[in-house]
Amino acid sequence: MQVDVDSAQVICHLDALLVDRGMTLTELSHAVGITLANLSSLKNNRARAVRYSTLIALCQALDCQPGDLFSVVPPPI
Protein backbone atom coordinates (compact mmCIF):
# COMPACT_ATOMS: atom_id res chain seq x y z
CA MET A 1 0.00 0.00 0.00
CA GLN A 2 1.41 3.36 -0.98
CA VAL A 3 0.90 6.31 1.35
CA ASP A 4 0.50 9.83 0.01
CA VAL A 5 2.79 11.64 2.45
CA ASP A 6 2.37 14.98 0.69
CA SER A 7 -1.28 15.29 1.67
CA ALA A 8 -1.00 13.80 5.17
CA GLN A 9 -0.29 16.21 7.99
CA VAL A 10 1.75 15.80 11.18
CA ILE A 11 0.35 17.82 14.06
CA CYS A 12 2.52 18.84 17.01
CA HIS A 13 0.88 18.89 20.45
CA LEU A 14 3.60 20.93 22.12
CA ASP A 15 1.18 23.60 23.40
CA ALA A 16 -0.96 21.08 25.27
CA LEU A 17 2.07 19.32 26.74
CA LEU A 18 3.53 22.61 27.95
CA VAL A 19 0.25 23.56 29.62
CA ASP A 20 -0.04 20.12 31.24
CA ARG A 21 3.49 20.44 32.63
CA GLY A 22 3.17 24.10 33.66
CA MET A 23 6.15 24.94 31.46
CA THR A 24 6.80 27.82 29.08
CA LEU A 25 8.36 27.55 25.65
CA THR A 26 11.33 29.54 26.98
CA GLU A 27 11.83 27.07 29.83
CA LEU A 28 11.67 24.16 27.40
CA SER A 29 14.14 25.91 25.12
CA HIS A 30 16.64 26.18 27.97
CA ALA A 31 16.00 22.60 29.10
CA VAL A 32 16.67 21.04 25.70
CA GLY A 33 19.09 23.53 24.16
CA ILE A 34 16.90 24.34 21.17
CA THR A 35 16.27 27.90 20.04
CA LEU A 36 12.92 29.53 20.65
CA ALA A 37 12.60 30.06 16.90
CA ASN A 38 12.97 26.34 16.19
CA LEU A 39 10.57 25.36 18.97
CA SER A 40 8.08 27.93 17.76
CA SER A 41 8.28 26.54 14.25
CA LEU A 42 7.64 23.07 15.63
CA LYS A 43 4.80 24.25 17.89
CA ASN A 44 3.08 26.03 15.01
CA ASN A 45 3.35 23.02 12.68
CA ARG A 46 5.74 24.76 10.30
CA ALA A 47 8.70 22.42 10.84
CA ARG A 48 9.47 20.13 7.92
CA ALA A 49 11.66 17.73 9.90
CA VAL A 50 12.72 16.90 13.44
CA ARG A 51 16.10 15.45 14.32
CA TYR A 52 16.05 12.23 16.27
CA SER A 53 18.20 13.83 18.98
CA THR A 54 15.74 16.72 19.23
CA LEU A 55 12.83 14.34 19.56
CA ILE A 56 14.58 12.45 22.37
CA ALA A 57 15.46 15.69 24.17
CA LEU A 58 11.88 16.95 23.94
CA CYS A 59 10.45 13.66 25.19
CA GLN A 60 12.87 13.58 28.12
CA ALA A 61 12.20 17.20 29.10
CA LEU A 62 8.42 16.77 28.79
CA ASP A 63 8.35 13.23 30.22
CA CYS A 64 6.38 11.97 27.24
CA GLN A 65 6.53 9.60 24.29
CA PRO A 66 6.83 10.66 20.62
CA GLY A 67 3.18 9.74 20.10
CA ASP A 68 2.22 12.24 22.81
CA LEU A 69 4.09 14.96 20.95
CA PHE A 70 2.95 14.23 17.39
CA SER A 71 0.01 12.72 15.58
CA VAL A 72 -0.58 12.09 11.89
CA VAL A 73 -3.77 13.32 10.30
CA PRO A 74 -4.48 11.23 7.21
CA PRO A 75 -5.35 12.93 3.96
CA PRO A 76 -9.04 13.39 3.18
CA ILE A 77 -10.54 10.64 1.10
N, CA, C and O atoms as CSV, one atom per row, in Angstrom:
chain,resi,resn,atom,element,x,y,z
A,1,MET,N,N,0.843,-1.181,0.000
A,1,MET,CA,C,0.000,0.000,0.000
A,1,MET,C,C,0.883,1.237,0.000
A,1,MET,O,O,1.788,1.357,0.826
A,2,GLN,N,N,0.632,2.132,-0.899
A,2,GLN,CA,C,1.407,3.363,-0.980
A,2,GLN,C,C,0.691,4.473,-0.223
A,2,GLN,O,O,-0.523,4.642,-0.342
A,3,VAL,N,N,1.453,5.221,0.549
A,3,VAL,CA,C,0.899,6.309,1.354
A,3,VAL,C,C,1.258,7.623,0.697
A,3,VAL,O,O,2.404,7.837,0.301
A,4,ASP,N,N,0.277,8.504,0.582
A,4,ASP,CA,C,0.498,9.829,0.011
A,4,ASP,C,C,0.946,10.772,1.120
A,4,ASP,O,O,0.124,11.428,1.760
A,5,VAL,N,N,2.268,10.835,1.345
A,5,VAL,CA,C,2.789,11.641,2.452
A,5,VAL,C,C,2.656,13.134,2.208
A,5,VAL,O,O,2.711,13.913,3.160
A,6,ASP,N,N,2.485,13.552,0.969
A,6,ASP,CA,C,2.366,14.979,0.689
A,6,ASP,C,C,1.046,15.562,1.177
A,6,ASP,O,O,0.977,16.751,1.489
A,7,SER,N,N,0.003,14.752,1.247
A,7,SER,CA,C,-1.283,15.289,1.668
A,7,SER,C,C,-1.613,14.937,3.120
A,7,SER,O,O,-2.588,15.451,3.667
A,8,ALA,N,N,-0.825,14.078,3.747
A,8,ALA,CA,C,-1.000,13.801,5.175
A,8,ALA,C,C,-0.366,14.938,5.961
A,8,ALA,O,O,0.502,15.645,5.450
A,9,GLN,N,N,-0.793,15.111,7.185
A,9,GLN,CA,C,-0.286,16.211,7.986
A,9,GLN,C,C,0.127,15.697,9.361
A,9,GLN,O,O,-0.602,14.929,9.989
A,10,VAL,N,N,1.295,16.122,9.824
A,10,VAL,CA,C,1.754,15.798,11.178
A,10,VAL,C,C,1.447,17.005,12.059
A,10,VAL,O,O,1.839,18.131,11.754
A,11,ILE,N,N,0.751,16.754,13.134
A,11,ILE,CA,C,0.352,17.816,14.055
A,11,ILE,C,C,1.177,17.685,15.333
A,11,ILE,O,O,1.306,16.598,15.894
A,12,CYS,N,N,1.725,18.794,15.775
A,12,CYS,CA,C,2.515,18.841,17.008
A,12,CYS,C,C,1.630,19.305,18.166
A,12,CYS,O,O,0.908,20.296,18.050
A,13,HIS,N,N,1.694,18.587,19.267
A,13,HIS,CA,C,0.877,18.886,20.450
A,13,HIS,C,C,1.703,19.535,21.556
A,13,HIS,O,O,1.437,19.338,22.741
A,14,LEU,N,N,2.693,20.302,21.158
A,14,LEU,CA,C,3.601,20.926,22.115
A,14,LEU,C,C,2.870,21.883,23.057
A,14,LEU,O,O,3.171,21.909,24.251
A,15,ASP,N,N,1.930,22.658,22.555
A,15,ASP,CA,C,1.182,23.596,23.400
A,15,ASP,C,C,0.496,22.878,24.554
A,15,ASP,O,O,0.616,23.290,25.708
A,16,ALA,N,N,-0.215,21.813,24.245
A,16,ALA,CA,C,-0.956,21.080,25.271
A,16,ALA,C,C,-0.008,20.456,26.295
A,16,ALA,O,O,-0.287,20.469,27.494
A,17,LEU,N,N,1.104,19.913,25.823
A,17,LEU,CA,C,2.071,19.316,26.740
A,17,LEU,C,C,2.688,20.362,27.661
A,17,LEU,O,O,2.900,20.103,28.846
A,18,LEU,N,N,2.973,21.539,27.121
A,18,LEU,CA,C,3.532,22.614,27.953
A,18,LEU,C,C,2.539,23.038,29.028
A,18,LEU,O,O,2.917,23.236,30.182
A,19,VAL,N,N,1.276,23.178,28.652
A,19,VAL,CA,C,0.246,23.557,29.623
A,19,VAL,C,C,0.124,22.486,30.697
A,19,VAL,O,O,0.074,22.799,31.886
A,20,ASP,N,N,0.076,21.224,30.284
A,20,ASP,CA,C,-0.040,20.119,31.238
A,20,ASP,C,C,1.116,20.089,32.224
A,20,ASP,O,O,0.939,19.703,33.380
A,21,ARG,N,N,2.304,20.497,31.773
A,21,ARG,CA,C,3.489,20.443,32.632
A,21,ARG,C,C,3.768,21.771,33.332
A,21,ARG,O,O,4.710,21.870,34.117
A,22,GLY,N,N,2.957,22.792,33.054
A,22,GLY,CA,C,3.174,24.098,33.661
A,22,GLY,C,C,4.495,24.709,33.240
A,22,GLY,O,O,5.179,25.344,34.043
A,23,MET,N,N,4.854,24.517,31.982
A,23,MET,CA,C,6.151,24.943,31.461
A,23,MET,C,C,5.945,25.932,30.311
A,23,MET,O,O,4.983,25.824,29.551
A,24,THR,N,N,6.847,26.880,30.198
A,24,THR,CA,C,6.798,27.816,29.078
A,24,THR,C,C,7.711,27.325,27.959
A,24,THR,O,O,8.565,26.462,28.162
A,25,LEU,N,N,7.510,27.890,26.789
A,25,LEU,CA,C,8.358,27.552,25.650
A,25,LEU,C,C,9.804,27.960,25.929
A,25,LEU,O,O,10.735,27.266,25.520
A,26,THR,N,N,9.992,29.071,26.616
A,26,THR,CA,C,11.331,29.535,26.978
A,26,THR,C,C,12.009,28.544,27.923
A,26,THR,O,O,13.187,28.228,27.753
A,27,GLU,N,N,11.273,28.058,28.911
A,27,GLU,CA,C,11.831,27.066,29.833
A,27,GLU,C,C,12.210,25.785,29.093
A,27,GLU,O,O,13.261,25.201,29.355
A,28,LEU,N,N,11.363,25.356,28.181
A,28,LEU,CA,C,11.666,24.164,27.397
A,28,LEU,C,C,12.891,24.385,26.528
A,28,LEU,O,O,13.731,23.497,26.386
A,29,SER,N,N,12.987,25.572,25.949
A,29,SER,CA,C,14.144,25.913,25.118
A,29,SER,C,C,15.443,25.771,25.908
A,29,SER,O,O,16.420,25.204,25.418
A,30,HIS,N,N,15.443,26.287,27.124
A,30,HIS,CA,C,16.636,26.176,27.971
A,30,HIS,C,C,16.901,24.728,28.382
A,30,HIS,O,O,18.055,24.306,28.463
A,31,ALA,N,N,15.848,23.976,28.639
A,31,ALA,CA,C,16.001,22.598,29.100
A,31,ALA,C,C,16.581,21.678,28.029
A,31,ALA,O,O,17.322,20.745,28.336
A,32,VAL,N,N,16.235,21.952,26.765
A,32,VAL,CA,C,16.669,21.041,25.699
A,32,VAL,C,C,17.752,21.632,24.804
A,32,VAL,O,O,18.316,20.924,23.969
A,33,GLY,N,N,18.048,22.911,24.965
A,33,GLY,CA,C,19.091,23.530,24.156
A,33,GLY,C,C,18.682,23.753,22.712
A,33,GLY,O,O,19.507,23.648,21.804
A,34,ILE,N,N,17.432,24.057,22.502
A,34,ILE,CA,C,16.901,24.339,21.167
A,34,ILE,C,C,16.409,25.780,21.167
A,34,ILE,O,O,15.806,26.233,22.141
A,35,THR,N,N,16.661,26.496,20.086
A,35,THR,CA,C,16.270,27.903,20.042
A,35,THR,C,C,14.759,28.061,20.108
A,35,THR,O,O,14.003,27.175,19.710
A,36,LEU,N,N,14.342,29.211,20.621
A,36,LEU,CA,C,12.919,29.531,20.649
A,36,LEU,C,C,12.327,29.534,19.248
A,36,LEU,O,O,11.191,29.101,19.052
A,37,ALA,N,N,13.085,30.017,18.278
A,37,ALA,CA,C,12.596,30.057,16.898
A,37,ALA,C,C,12.296,28.653,16.375
A,37,ALA,O,O,11.269,28.432,15.734
A,38,ASN,N,N,13.195,27.705,16.652
A,38,ASN,CA,C,12.972,26.337,16.189
A,38,ASN,C,C,11.810,25.676,16.923
A,38,ASN,O,O,11.020,24.959,16.310
A,39,LEU,N,N,11.700,25.909,18.224
A,39,LEU,CA,C,10.571,25.357,18.968
A,39,LEU,C,C,9.259,25.980,18.526
A,39,LEU,O,O,8.239,25.295,18.451
A,40,SER,N,N,9.277,27.261,18.238
A,40,SER,CA,C,8.075,27.932,17.764
A,40,SER,C,C,7.631,27.379,16.416
A,40,SER,O,O,6.440,27.184,16.174
A,41,SER,N,N,8.586,27.132,15.558
A,41,SER,CA,C,8.283,26.539,14.253
A,41,SER,C,C,7.649,25.161,14.431
A,41,SER,O,O,6.691,24.816,13.739
A,42,LEU,N,N,8.179,24.394,15.344
A,42,LEU,CA,C,7.641,23.066,15.627
A,42,LEU,C,C,6.236,23.180,16.213
A,42,LEU,O,O,5.317,22.484,15.780
A,43,LYS,N,N,6.077,24.050,17.189
A,43,LYS,CA,C,4.800,24.245,17.889
A,43,LYS,C,C,3.695,24.690,16.940
A,43,LYS,O,O,2.536,24.309,17.102
A,44,ASN,N,N,4.059,25.499,15.949
A,44,ASN,CA,C,3.077,26.029,15.006
A,44,ASN,C,C,2.943,25.197,13.732
A,44,ASN,O,O,2.382,25.649,12.734
A,45,ASN,N,N,3.470,23.969,13.787
A,45,ASN,CA,C,3.347,23.016,12.677
A,45,ASN,C,C,3.964,23.518,11.379
A,45,ASN,O,O,3.468,23.217,10.293
A,46,ARG,N,N,5.035,24.275,11.490
A,46,ARG,CA,C,5.739,24.758,10.303
A,46,ARG,C,C,7.037,23.994,10.045
A,46,ARG,O,O,7.649,24.141,8.987
A,47,ALA,N,N,7.452,23.184,11.006
A,47,ALA,CA,C,8.699,22.424,10.844
A,47,ALA,C,C,8.507,21.348,9.787
A,47,ALA,O,O,7.454,20.714,9.716
A,48,ARG,N,N,9.522,21.148,8.974
A,48,ARG,CA,C,9.467,20.135,7.923
A,48,ARG,C,C,10.148,18.842,8.353
A,48,ARG,O,O,9.953,17.798,7.731
A,49,ALA,N,N,10.943,18.909,9.413
A,49,ALA,CA,C,11.664,17.735,9.897
A,49,ALA,C,C,12.056,17.958,11.348
A,49,ALA,O,O,12.157,19.092,11.817
A,50,VAL,N,N,12.274,16.850,12.050
A,50,VAL,CA,C,12.722,16.903,13.436
A,50,VAL,C,C,13.863,15.903,13.581
A,50,VAL,O,O,13.719,14.731,13.232
A,51,ARG,N,N,14.975,16.362,14.087
A,51,ARG,CA,C,16.100,15.453,14.323
A,51,ARG,C,C,15.738,14.463,15.418
A,51,ARG,O,O,14.996,14.775,16.349
A,52,TYR,N,N,16.277,13.276,15.281
A,52,TYR,CA,C,16.051,12.232,16.273
A,52,TYR,C,C,16.529,12.706,17.647
A,52,TYR,O,O,15.852,12.478,18.650
A,53,SER,N,N,17.667,13.349,17.696
A,53,SER,CA,C,18.203,13.828,18.977
A,53,SER,C,C,17.297,14.899,19.592
A,53,SER,O,O,17.163,14.976,20.813
A,54,THR,N,N,16.685,15.714,18.750
A,54,THR,CA,C,15.741,16.725,19.232
A,54,THR,C,C,14.498,16.062,19.790
A,54,THR,O,O,13.994,16.464,20.839
A,55,LEU,N,N,14.004,15.057,19.104
A,55,LEU,CA,C,12.830,14.335,19.560
A,55,LEU,C,C,13.078,13.690,20.920
A,55,LEU,O,O,12.226,13.757,21.806
A,56,ILE,N,N,14.229,13.073,21.085
A,56,ILE,CA,C,14.576,12.453,22.365
A,56,ILE,C,C,14.668,13.502,23.466
A,56,ILE,O,O,14.153,13.300,24.566
A,57,ALA,N,N,15.324,14.624,23.172
A,57,ALA,CA,C,15.465,15.692,24.174
A,57,ALA,C,C,14.107,16.247,24.594
A,57,ALA,O,O,13.874,16.495,25.777
A,58,LEU,N,N,13.222,16.440,23.635
A,58,LEU,CA,C,11.883,16.950,23.942
A,58,LEU,C,C,11.111,15.950,24.799
A,58,LEU,O,O,10.476,16.330,25.783
A,59,CYS,N,N,11.167,14.687,24.427
A,59,CYS,CA,C,10.447,13.662,25.189
A,59,CYS,C,C,10.985,13.538,26.606
A,59,CYS,O,O,10.213,13.337,27.544
A,60,GLN,N,N,12.300,13.654,26.776
A,60,GLN,CA,C,12.870,13.580,28.116
A,60,GLN,C,C,12.470,14.793,28.953
A,60,GLN,O,O,12.112,14.652,30.122
A,61,ALA,N,N,12.530,15.982,28.358
A,61,ALA,CA,C,12.195,17.201,29.100
A,61,ALA,C,C,10.714,17.266,29.450
A,61,ALA,O,O,10.339,17.807,30.491
A,62,LEU,N,N,9.869,16.712,28.573
A,62,LEU,CA,C,8.424,16.770,28.793
A,62,LEU,C,C,7.867,15.489,29.418
A,62,LEU,O,O,6.665,15.382,29.664
A,63,ASP,N,N,8.751,14.518,29.672
A,63,ASP,CA,C,8.347,13.233,30.224
A,63,ASP,C,C,7.178,12.653,29.424
A,63,ASP,O,O,6.106,12.378,29.963
A,64,CYS,N,N,7.419,12.479,28.125
A,64,CYS,CA,C,6.382,11.972,27.241
A,64,CYS,C,C,6.976,11.019,26.209
A,64,CYS,O,O,8.187,10.802,26.176
A,65,GLN,N,N,6.141,10.470,25.394
A,65,GLN,CA,C,6.534,9.604,24.293
A,65,GLN,C,C,6.323,10.364,22.980
A,65,GLN,O,O,5.537,11.311,22.943
A,66,PRO,N,N,7.008,9.968,21.905
A,66,PRO,CA,C,6.830,10.658,20.620
A,66,PRO,C,C,5.369,10.748,20.180
A,66,PRO,O,O,4.959,11.743,19.582
A,67,GLY,N,N,4.595,9.721,20.472
A,67,GLY,CA,C,3.181,9.737,20.101
A,67,GLY,C,C,2.364,10.751,20.880
A,67,GLY,O,O,1.280,11.144,20.447
A,68,ASP,N,N,2.881,11.183,22.038
A,68,ASP,CA,C,2.218,12.242,22.807
A,68,ASP,C,C,2.501,13.603,22.171
A,68,ASP,O,O,1.698,14.531,22.273
A,69,LEU,N,N,3.633,13.699,21.528
A,69,LEU,CA,C,4.088,14.963,20.954
A,69,LEU,C,C,3.539,15.197,19.548
A,69,LEU,O,O,3.263,16.333,19.161
A,70,PHE,N,N,3.385,14.116,18.792
A,70,PHE,CA,C,2.949,14.230,17.391
A,70,PHE,C,C,1.833,13.253,17.086
A,70,PHE,O,O,1.749,12.175,17.674
A,71,SER,N,N,0.978,13.648,16.156
A,71,SER,CA,C,0.010,12.717,15.580
A,71,SER,C,C,-0.070,12.994,14.086
A,71,SER,O,O,0.217,14.100,13.629
A,72,VAL,N,N,-0.462,11.977,13.338
A,72,VAL,CA,C,-0.577,12.092,11.892
A,72,VAL,C,C,-2.050,12.145,11.537
A,72,VAL,O,O,-2.835,11.280,11.926
A,73,VAL,N,N,-2.407,13.181,10.790
A,73,VAL,CA,C,-3.772,13.319,10.298
A,73,VAL,C,C,-3.766,12.827,8.861
A,73,VAL,O,O,-3.098,13.412,8.008
A,74,PRO,N,N,-4.506,11.756,8.582
A,74,PRO,CA,C,-4.477,11.231,7.213
A,74,PRO,C,C,-5.120,12.198,6.236
A,74,PRO,O,O,-5.924,13.047,6.621
A,75,PRO,N,N,-4.757,12.060,4.964
A,75,PRO,CA,C,-5.350,12.933,3.956
A,75,PRO,C,C,-6.840,12.646,3.808
A,75,PRO,O,O,-7.281,11.525,4.063
A,76,PRO,N,N,-7.608,13.634,3.406
A,76,PRO,CA,C,-9.035,13.390,3.184
A,76,PRO,C,C,-9.229,12.406,2.027
A,76,PRO,O,O,-8.457,12.370,1.069
A,77,ILE,N,N,-10.266,11.631,2.155
A,77,ILE,CA,C,-10.535,10.636,1.104
A,77,ILE,C,C,-11.383,11.237,0.004
A,77,ILE,O,O,-11.711,10.554,-0.966
